[in-house]
Amino acid sequence: MQYNSPQIDLLVICAGYFAKEKFDALNYDRELLMYKTTAIGPTFLVQNLVSLGLLKEGSRIVLVGGESGSITLRHKSTHGGNYGGHASKAALNMTAKLLSIDLEKKGIAVSVVHTGYLRKQNPDGFFEKGGPDAVKPDEAAKSLKDWIATFDMSKTGQFWSVRGTAGIPSAEVIMGKKVDTSESIQLPW
């Protein structure tokens, strides 16, 4: 089936579900929901959009993930736990890599990004303070927009932080450096 509509030039998928958990209190249903929402759903969405002809040569796909899915950046200094949250983000990273391989021959770029640690908004409209590098969603969105302006096939199959090493507790230990929030940096898987 071909859908008679213009091409989607840019698709940003920001889907996730996170439930805190500890090793001695795992929840199967919540973990399954994290995987379905974070990694499985985006895969099927992209496949359907490609098969409908809405994503084609020149299209770009950005999957919003997080450093929490990087196996390389997991370090004992950042603790364990939250298995479903971290592992579903790692699955999203793999999804992005596999999609980039399958879609490269079609001229469709795919990348995954870490937008930083976001401050959460409570029901009263106030934002939590968060950690030292936490930002409001509009600040993260601006950094993402700036990065997207540079996103092309040369970055397909890669994992990027759009705010340097901000919000990545293990960056200095693992990567040996801190990068200013005004710069984007490629992250290790």
Secondary structure, DSSP 8 states (H G I E B T S, - for coil): ----S---SEEEE---------GGG--HHHHHHHHIIIIIHHHHHHHHHHHTTSS-TT-EEEEE--GGG-TTT--GGG----HHHHHHHHHHHHHHHHHHHHHHTTT-EEEEEE---B--B-TTS-B---STT-B-HHHHHHHHHHHHTT-SGGGTT-EEETTTTTT-TTHHHHHS----TTS-EE---
